[in-house]
Amino acid sequence: MANSENEKILRKMADAFKELAATVNSQTPDMEVAPFSRACSFVSPLFGCLGIAFKFAEMDYVAKVGDLAEASKSIATLNAMLDRDIEGNCVRKAGSHTRNLLRVKRGLDMVRVLFEQILATEGDSLKDPASKAYAQVFAPHHGWAIRKAVAAGMYALPTKAQLMKKLNEDEASARIQMQHYVAASRPVILYIDKLFLSRELGIDW
């Protein structure tokens, strides 16, 4: 294990989302854009580790997280960010912070389902967990061509063992961190859904 502790992607993800979950579960749950975008940035390398099947997701996700990080310089909270877009009548416009937040949320949710499936399945193949996660979170929002390309890319996924090596984890430590991320990301994802639903914006566009 030549890699340093600093490169433990799963631990960084889990720790960052535990902090976000603590905010969501606090008495004054007003999520700040800066820590949120920072936590999301720790998830980016995971998409890269999954190979060509999730290349589209990686590129899209990284760009959207970058936009939110930029927005955090002038907008304090996710609440304020949505309200500003509503005032500007640009919520559903391509490139709006609100639309980008929805896309990032889907990325976080896909990883949550992927981890749940990895934890629940035996064997070394990631095809089943990744296919289920994609079908549940991304597929309903993608056209036929993207769905077909992803299905083809599923055959090029790394094995579970190869993924662990890329993530600098052994299976025991990886399982613990995946469980932490699943538990911590759930209230964060729910919080974002509520931000949209409380403003009657919907979450299926």
N, C-alpha and C positions, 0 to 999 in steps of 0.2 A: 504494500500500500504506500506507494511513493507520494500520492497526492496528499495535500495538506487538509487539515480539518476545515479550512476556509471553503473548500470546494464541496462540502456536503450540502448539496442542493436541497434535498428533502428536509433536512433539519432547519435550514434557513426558511423554507416555505412554511413549515409547521410552526416555527417560533413566531414568524411575522403574522400569521393568521390567528395564532392564539392571542396576540396583542389586539388585533382588530376585533376578535370575538369578545374580548374583555370590554372594549369600548361599546360594542353593540349591547352587551348585557348590563351595562352600567346604568345609573339613574338618569344620565343625560346622554343618550346615544346619538351624538351628532358626529358622524364620521368625517374626519378631515381628508381632503383629497391627497395630500402629500404622503402620509403613511400608507394610505390605501394603494396608491400607484406604486409605491416602493415595494410593498408586499407582493403586488401583482407581478412586478418585474422579476421576482425570484422564481416565478412559475415558468417564465419564458424559456430557460434552458431545457426544461423537461420536454416541451414540444419538439425541440431540436433533437433530443435523444430518441424520439419515436420514429424518426426517419421520414421517408417521402410521403407516407399516407397522411401525415399531419403537417406537411410543409405549408399548405395553404393557411392552416390554422396558426402556425407559428408566425408567418409573415403578417397576417391580419392582426393577430393578438399583439405582437411586438409594436406595430405601428400605433394601435389604439392605446396601449399602455403609455407609449411615448407622448401621445397627445394629452392624456390625463396628467402625466408628470409635468408637462408644460403648463397646463391649465392651473396646476396647484400653485404656481408662482403668483397668480392674481386672484384665485378663487379659493376660499378657505375650506368650505365643506361641500360634500356631495349634494346636500339639500340646496345650498346656494347655487350650485352649478346647474341643477335642473331648473330652478326657478328663473335663472338668468336666460336659459334657452327658451323657456316658456314665454317669457316677456319678449324675447327677440323673435318669437314665432319660427324657430328653426329646429325644434326638437327632432323632427324626422328627416331633416336634411342630411345628406351624406357628409360626414366629417364633423357633425355637431358633437359636442362633448357628451350629450345625453345618449345619442345613438352609439357612440364609441363605448360608453359605460355599459350599455346593454350587451354589446359584443364581447367586452372583457368579462362580464359576468358569466356569459355562456362558456367562455374558455375555462373559467374557474370551476364551473359546474361540470364540464366535461372531464376535467382532471379528477374531481371528487368522485364521479361515477366510475371512472377508470380505476381509481385506487380501490373503491368498494369491490369492484369486480375482480381485481387482482387478489385482494384479500380473501375473496370467497371461492376462488377457483384453484384447483390443484394443477400440477403440470408446469411446463416451461414455456408454453405458448402464450403470447399476448393477443393473438388474433381474436379470440372470443371476447375477452374483456374490452379491447379497443373497439371492436365492432359494436358491442352493446352500448358502450359509452357514446360513440358517434351517433348511432341510431336514435338514442334517447334525447341527446342534446342538440346536435348540429343538423342531422338529416332533415328534420321538418322545415328548416329554413333554407335548405340548399336545393338548387335545381338538379335535374337529372344528370347533367354532364359532370358536375362536381361529385355527386354521390357515386357515379360510376368510377371516376378517377380515384376516389378514396378507397372504394372496394378493391380496385386493382392494387393499390398501394399497401393494403393490409397484408399482402403476401410477402412484403419486404420488411415487415416489422422486426425489430430485434427480438430475441428470446428474452424471457424474464431474467435469466442469468446475465445476458449481455447488457440489458438495461441496468441491472444492479451494478455491473462493473463501470458503466458510463457514469452512474450516479455516485460512484465511490462508496457503495454500501454493501454490506452482506445482507442476506435475506432477513435475518432476525431484526437488525437495526432498521432496515427499510420498512418492515411491517409496522414497527412502532411509530415511525415518523408518518407513514401513510395514514395510520389510524388517527394520529394527532391532527393531520391536515383535514381529514374527512370530518372529524368532530368540530374543528374550529371554523372550517369554511362554511358549514351548513348555516349557522346563524347569520354570517356575513352575507351570503347569497340571498337568504330570506329578507334581510334588511334592505338590500337593493331592490328586490321585488316589491317590497312594501312602499319604497320611495316612488316607484313608477305607478303602482296600483292606487296609492293614496291621491295621486294627481290625475287619475283616470287616463293614464298614458298607455296602459296595456303593456304586456311583455312578450308578445308574440309577433312582433314586426321586425 
